[in-house]
Amino acid sequence: MLEGILIEGFIYGIMVLGVFLTFRVLNFADMTVDGSFPLGAAVMAVMLIKGVPPAAAIAIAFLGGAVAGLITALIHTRLKIPDLLSGILTMTMLYSVNLRVMGGRANLSLLRVPTLFTFVPPGIAQVILCALVVFLIKALLDLFFTTDFGLSVGALGANPQLVISQGMNPDVLKICGICLANGMVAVSGSFAAMYQGFADVGLGSGMIVSGLASLMIGEFLIRSNRISALTLRVILGSVLYRALMYLARNYGYYIHMTANDLKLITGLLIILCIIISQRGFRRG
């Protein structure tokens, strides 16, 4: 039980880091996540079936997600379409792209295909593997935000005029940030496919909502403006969200709740987090 919660929390924590980058850092409502997540899973499945090593397949999945983010960013910056609609357009198009990637099939099985999890015994070893991956990505993201370029990306969402006054092109920064975020989302999808043993075109359904829920839960755990603490609470929020979903799935029958109610619970959880945060700001 605990191992499964931690593994899923760490895997989906990579996705939540991407959501954090777009929604919190760039202040960009990016719906591409629901398409780039299954894209990463589809690319991973196809690459592994063709015999590509898992490490190379993960890198290719990252590039695929980055390209998806690039499309959203270009639609927004070049065509001047609002951020929300840009993401929805890309997400919609990616459904067909993901089917194409998987050869017209909606599902690809990896049960007989060697993956990273094939070489690691179930249980604590897989938890360690996922923890190493997510905290490596966290460390790289923290390092990125210590660079001049990363600091400019971080300042873009809060104060675009400051970035412009420094002679930086805000569109370039936004494009790079969205590409990086969706690349991480695709990596999360690739690990989810390996862990679950299949890639499915519907894997991304509701992913952005669960990502936002995890992000908001984490914000109640740690109060800090340091980037290392901000990324840490994202991961912790992802783990806690998965724990809540586990409790709802396995013990929800006491209040006549079924697995069909999980999306309802997620939506209500986000609304509750928003209400609590708003009241907190008013008191402050």
Order of alpha helices (4+ residues) and beta strands (2+ residues): alpha-alpha-alpha-alpha-beta-alpha-alpha-alpha-alpha-beta-alpha-alpha-alpha
